Amino acid sequence: MESELQLLHALEEARKQLHITQEEVATRMGRQRASITRLLSSGESNPTLETLTDLLMVLGVTADITLRRSAEGEAPIQVTNAL
């Protein structure tokens, strides 16, 4: 769950860096602002891949995913914000 939260945190940071309001995100995604706030701010979020993809498209960013063998003790997802 920690990895998913890192990804959501990175998307929230990207949103802020791009100066896009949560209201704008909600409108572009066809959702209510409160649901976007919960998605990006809650430690309980568990978004679907479709929701993450929609959010990436709304923000105009892409996520690169590379599958490789993990090192011992390495987290399954590592998030880096390159904006």
Contact map, one row per residue, 1 for C-alpha under 8 A:
11111000000000000000000000000000000000000000000000000000000000000000000000000000000
11111100000000000000000000000000000000000000000000000000000000000000000000000000000
11111110000000000000000000000000000000000000000000000000000000000000000000111110000
11111111000000000000000000000000000000000000010000000000000000000000000000001000000
11111111100000000000000000000000000000000010100000000000000000000000000000000000000
01111111110000000000000000000000000000000000000000000000000000000000000000000010000
00111111111000000000000000000000000000000000000000000000000000000000000000000010000
00011111111100000000000000000000000000110000000000000000000000000000000000000000000
00001111111110000000000000000000000000011000000000000000000000000000000000000000000
00000111111111000000000000000000000000000000000000000000000000000000000000000011100
00000011111111100000000000000000000000010000000000000001000000000000000000000000000
00000001111111110000000000000000000000010000000000000000000000000000000000000000000
00000000111111111000000000000000000000000000000000000000000000000000000000000000000
00000000011111111100000000000000000000000000000000000000001000000000000000000000101
00000000001111111111100000000000000000000000000000000000001000000000000000000000000
00000000000111111111100000000000000000000000000000000000000000000000000000000000000
00000000000011111111000000000000000000000000000000000000000000000000000000000000001
00000000000001111111000000000000000000000000000000000000001000000000000000000000000
00000000000000111111100000000000000000000000000000000000000000000000000000000000000
00000000000000111111110110000000000000000000000000000000001000000000000000000000000
00000000000000110011111110000000000000000000000000000000000000000000000000000000000
00000000000000000001111111000000100110000000000000000000000000000000000000000000000
00000000000000000000111111100001100000000000000000000000000000000000000000000000000
00000000000000000001111111110000000000000000000000000000000000000000000000000000000
00000000000000000001111111111000100100000000000000000010011000000000000000000000000
00000000000000000000011111111111101100000000000000000000000000000000000000000000000
00000000000000000000001111111111100000000000000000000000000000000000000000000000000
00000000000000000000000111111110000000000000000000000000010000000000000000000000000
00000000000000000000000011111110000000000000000000000110010000000000000000000000000
00000000000000000000000001111111000000000000000000000000000000000000000000000000000
00000000000000000000000001111111101100000000000000000000000000000000000000000000000
00000000000000000000001001100111111100000000000000000000000000000000000000000000000
00000000000000000000011011100011111110000000000000000000000000000000000000000000000
00000000000000000000000000000001111111000000000000000000000000000000000000000000000
00000000000000000000000001000011111111100000000000000000000000000000000000000000000
00000000000000000000010011000011111111110000000000000000000000000000000000000000000
00000000000000000000010000000000111111111100000000000000000000000000000000000000000
00000000000000000000000000000000011111111100100000000000000000000000000000000000000
00000001000000000000000000000000001111111100111000000000000000000000000000000000000
00000001101100000000000000000000000111111100100000000000000000000000000000000000000
00000000100000000000000000000000000011111110000000000000000000000000000000000000000
00000000000000000000000000000000000011111111100000000000000000000000000000000000000
00001000000000000000000000000000000000001111100000000000000000000000000000000000000
00000000000000000000000000000000000000000111110000000000000000000000000000000000000
00001000000000000000000000000000000001110111111000000000000000000000000000000000000
00010000000000000000000000000000000000100001111100000000000000000000000000000000000
00000000000000000000000000000000000000100000111111110000000000000000000000000000000
00000000000000000000000000000000000000000000011111110000000000000000000000000000000
00000000000000000000000000000000000000000000001111111000000000000000000000000000000
00000000000000000000000000000000000000000000001111111100000000000000000000000000000
00000000000000000000000000000000000000000000001111111110000000000000000000000000000
00000000000000000000000000000000000000000000001111111111000000000000000000000000000
00000000000000000000000000000000000000000000000011111111100000000000000000000000000
00000000000000000000000000001000000000000000000001111111110000000000000000000000000
00000000000000000000000010001000000000000000000000111111111000000000000000000000000
00000000001000000000000000000000000000000000000000011111111111100000000000000000000
00000000000000000000000000000000000000000000000000001111111111000000000000000000000
00000000000000000000000010011000000000000000000000000111111110000000000000000000000
00000000000001100101000010000000000000000000000000000011111110000000000000000000000
00000000000000000000000000000000000000000000000000000001111111000000000000000000000
00000000000000000000000000000000000000000000000000000001111111100000000000000000000
00000000000000000000000000000000000000000000000000000001100111110000000000000000000
00000000000000000000000000000000000000000000000000000001000011111000000000000000000
00000000000000000000000000000000000000000000000000000000000001111100000000000000000
00000000000000000000000000000000000000000000000000000000000000111110000000000000000
00000000000000000000000000000000000000000000000000000000000000011111000000000000000
00000000000000000000000000000000000000000000000000000000000000001111100000000000000
00000000000000000000000000000000000000000000000000000000000000000111110000000000000
00000000000000000000000000000000000000000000000000000000000000000011111000000000000
00000000000000000000000000000000000000000000000000000000000000000001111101010000000
00000000000000000000000000000000000000000000000000000000000000000000111111000000000
00000000000000000000000000000000000000000000000000000000000000000000011111000000000
00000000000000000000000000000000000000000000000000000000000000000000001111100000000
00000000000000000000000000000000000000000000000000000000000000000000011111110000000
00100000000000000000000000000000000000000000000000000000000000000000000011111100000
00100000000000000000000000000000000000000000000000000000000000000000010001111100000
00110000000000000000000000000000000000000000000000000000000000000000000000111110000
00100000000000000000000000000000000000000000000000000000000000000000000000111111000
00100110010000000000000000000000000000000000000000000000000000000000000000001111100
00000000010000000000000000000000000000000000000000000000000000000000000000000111110
00000000010001000000000000000000000000000000000000000000000000000000000000000011111
00000000000000000000000000000000000000000000000000000000000000000000000000000001111
00000000000001001000000000000000000000000000000000000000000000000000000000000000111
